[in-house]
Amino acid sequence: MQAMHRRALIAFTLAPALALAQTQPRRAAPPPAPPPAQRGSTVLAGAERAAVLGRVEAYLGGIRTLKARFLQLAQNGATAEGTAWIQRPGRMRFDYDPPTPMLLVASFGQFLFYDRELRSPSVVPTSATPLGILLQENLRLSGAVTIEEVAREGGFLAVTLFRTDSPGDGRLTLIMDETPMQLRQWVVLDTQNRTTRVTLSRIETGLTFDTAIFAFNDPRFFEPGGLGAPQR
């Protein structure tokens, strides 16, 4: 019972964007209220904001593959660690370290959230989550994406955005080093004003991945030693 309770907490607090997309209807709604401004933050405007956004867009658009360790922190204090793979366009894999039995994979226009112990998959469109913005083929920080705020906080750059046509799906804040430009964190704010923070470390880009690690539409993906390597 405790193990099931822990899995439920992980599913609904460490992956809120995915879990809420499953249970809530798509609707036109205002985005959730932003968090209070951080002390020492400077909100950018005008030409400076436009120049910074141009650099961020060029950096993100230039990432084709990324591998990193991640630490995920929910608002209630629950944590999990693991390894992340991103391959643009459209692919992402979050492989959680034991004892967390979770796997999160994006591919074929869908996010799959899988509980290895319960053998229970859940699938939603990538377009239903703020994280899907990072996986777009032609990533643009305008038009289909609304930039709510660009600020410098604690030596980092923070860019908060949401989907223009579905603000009720939540917000995504990208936390970045500026010199050199590098993605260090992202924060998902869901429609119930709950936050999930993902911190990246040991970041590698420009790698070549076996696309089988994203191929959850193949029935062998979940088999031990199958296409979903690394298997545990």
SETIMI-783861 format. One line per field, with one value per residue (C-alpha): residue in one letter; x, y, z. Coordinates in steps of 0.2 Angstrom, whole numbers, always signed. Each point is the difference from the previous one (the first is absolute). Layout:
N
res: c(A / ...) .
px: c(X / ...) .
py: c(Y / ...) .
pz: c(Z / ...) .
***
This chain:
232
res: c(M / Q / A / M / H / R / R / A / L / I / A / F / T / L / A / P / A / L / A / L / A / Q / T / Q / P / R / R / A / A / P / P / P / A / P / P / P / A / Q / R / G / S / T / V / L / A / G / A / E / R / A / A / V / L / G / R / V / E / A / Y / L / G / G / I / R / T / L / K / A / R / F / L / Q / L / A / Q / N / G / A / T / A / E / G / T / A / W / I / Q / R / P / G / R / M / R / F / D / Y / D / P / P / T / P / M / L / L / V / A / S / F / G / Q / F / L / F / Y / D / R / E / L / R / S / P / S / V / V / P / T / S / A / T / P / L / G / I / L / L / Q / E / N / L / R / L / S / G / A / V / T / I / E / E / V / A / R / E / G / G / F / L / A / V / T / L / F / R / T / D / S / P / G / D / G / R / L / T / L / I / M / D / E / T / P / M / Q / L / R / Q / W / V / V / L / D / T / Q / N / R / T / T / R / V / T / L / S / R / I / E / T / G / L / T / F / D / T / A / I / F / A / F / N / D / P / R / F / F / E / P / G / G / L / G / A / P / Q / R) .
px: c(+0 / +14 / +9 / -16 / -3 / +18 / -3 / -16 / +9 / +14 / -13 / -10 / +13 / +16 / -9 / -14 / -1 / -3 / -11 / -12 / -1 / -8 / -13 / -5 / -9 / +8 / -8 / +4 / +5 / +12 / +17 / +3 / +6 / +19 / +11 / +5 / +15 / +16 / +11 / +13 / -8 / +0 / -14 / +6 / -9 / +1 / +16 / +9 / -14 / -1 / +19 / +1 / -15 / +9 / +15 / -11 / -10 / +16 / +8 / -15 / -3 / +18 / -2 / -3 / +5 / +3 / +4 / +1 / -3 / -16 / -6 / -19 / -8 / -18 / -9 / -3 / +18 / +0 / +15 / +6 / +16 / +5 / +6 / -8 / +2 / -7 / +1 / -9 / -12 / -12 / +9 / +4 / +3 / +1 / +7 / -2 / +12 / -6 / -10 / -11 / -7 / -5 / +4 / -5 / +2 / -5 / -1 / -12 / -9 / -5 / +7 / +0 / +1 / +3 / +1 / +12 / -7 / -18 / +3 / -12 / +2 / -9 / +1 / -4 / +5 / +16 / -11 / -9 / +15 / +11 / +16 / -5 / +5 / +18 / -2 / -6 / +9 / +0 / +1 / -6 / -3 / -14 / -17 / -5 / +10 / -3 / +14 / -7 / +16 / +19 / +10 / +17 / +0 / +14 / +12 / -11 / -12 / -18 / -12 / -18 / -11 / -16 / -10 / -9 / -16 / -1 / +7 / -10 / +12 / +13 / +16 / +18 / +14 / +18 / +14 / +16 / +19 / +3 / +19 / +1 / -19 / -5 / -16 / +2 / -18 / -18 / -15 / -18 / -14 / -17 / -18 / -1 / +15 / +11 / +18 / +13 / +18 / +12 / +19 / +12 / +18 / +14 / -7 / +6 / -6 / +3 / +0 / -8 / -13 / -8 / -18 / -6 / +1 / -15 / -10 / -14 / -12 / +10 / -7 / +18 / +3 / -5 / +8 / +16 / +14 / -12 / +1 / -3 / +18 / +7 / -12 / +0) .
py: c(+0 / +12 / -4 / +4 / +16 / +5 / -3 / +10 / +14 / -1 / -1 / +15 / +11 / -4 / +0 / +12 / +6 / -18 / -5 / +15 / -1 / -17 / +5 / +18 / +5 / +11 / +17 / +19 / +6 / +13 / -7 / -3 / +15 / +2 / -3 / +15 / +10 / -5 / +12 / +8 / -5 / +12 / -1 / +4 / +10 / +8 / -2 / -9 / -13 / -3 / -2 / -13 / -9 / -1 / -8 / -12 / -6 / -2 / -11 / -11 / -2 / -5 / -15 / -16 / -12 / +2 / -12 / +4 / -5 / +7 / +4 / +3 / +9 / +2 / +14 / -13 / -4 / -17 / -3 / -12 / -2 / -8 / +2 / +11 / -1 / +13 / -2 / +14 / -1 / -9 / -12 / +0 / -14 / +2 / -16 / +1 / -8 / -14 / -1 / +11 / -12 / +14 / +3 / +15 / +0 / +12 / -6 / -1 / +15 / -8 / +0 / -17 / -2 / -17 / -9 / -15 / -9 / +2 / -2 / +15 / +12 / +17 / +10 / +18 / +11 / +10 / +15 / -1 / +3 / +16 / -12 / -4 / +18 / -5 / -14 / +9 / -1 / +19 / +7 / +18 / +11 / +9 / -3 / -17 / +3 / +15 / +7 / +6 / +6 / +1 / +4 / -2 / -8 / -5 / +0 / -10 / +4 / -5 / -1 / -4 / -5 / -9 / -6 / +14 / -10 / -10 / +11 / -11 / -14 / +8 / +9 / -4 / +10 / -3 / +4 / +3 / +5 / +15 / -2 / -12 / -3 / -16 / -8 / -4 / -2 / +1 / +2 / -5 / +9 / -9 / +6 / -3 / +11 / -15 / +1 / -13 / +4 / -10 / +4 / -6 / -5 / -9 / +7 / -7 / +6 / -5 / -19 / -14 / -10 / -17 / +5 / -16 / +8 / +11 / -14 / -4 / -4 / -16 / -14 / -6 / +17 / -5 / -18 / -3 / +2 / +7 / +16 / +11 / -2 / +4 / -13 / -3) .
pz: c(+0 / +4 / -17 / -9 / +10 / -5 / -18 / +0 / +8 / -14 / -14 / +6 / +7 / -9 / -17 / +2 / -18 / -6 / +14 / -1 / -19 / +2 / +13 / -6 / -16 / -12 / +2 / -3 / +17 / +7 / +5 / +19 / +10 / -1 / +16 / +10 / -7 / +6 / +10 / -10 / -17 / -14 / -13 / -18 / -12 / -17 / -11 / +14 / +2 / -19 / -1 / +14 / -7 / -17 / +9 / +10 / -16 / -10 / +14 / +3 / -19 / -2 / +12 / -9 / +14 / +18 / +14 / +18 / +18 / +8 / +17 / +1 / +15 / +3 / +9 / +15 / +1 / -9 / -10 / -13 / -11 / -16 / -18 / -13 / -19 / -12 / -19 / -10 / -8 / +11 / +11 / +18 / +13 / +19 / +8 / +19 / +12 / +12 / +11 / -11 / -13 / -13 / -18 / -10 / -19 / -13 / -18 / -15 / +6 / +17 / +18 / +8 / +19 / +5 / +17 / -1 / +15 / -4 / -18 / -2 / -15 / -2 / -17 / -4 / -15 / +2 / -6 / +17 / +11 / +1 / -2 / -17 / -5 / +2 / -12 / -15 / -17 / -3 / +17 / +0 / +16 / -8 / -9 / +7 / +15 / +12 / +10 / +16 / +8 / -2 / +15 / +8 / +17 / +11 / -15 / -11 / -14 / +2 / -14 / +4 / -15 / -4 / -15 / -8 / -5 / +17 / +14 / +12 / -3 / +12 / -1 / -3 / +7 / -8 / +12 / -10 / +2 / -12 / -3 / -8 / -3 / +8 / +6 / +19 / +6 / -4 / +11 / -5 / +8 / -2 / +0 / +19 / +3 / +5 / -6 / -5 / -2 / -11 / +2 / -13 / +3 / -9 / -16 / -17 / -17 / -18 / +4 / -11 / +8 / -4 / -5 / +7 / +18 / -6 / -9 / +12 / -14 / -3 / +12 / +4 / +8 / +17 / +0 / +10 / -11 / -14 / -10 / +16 / +6 / +12 / +9 / +19) .
***
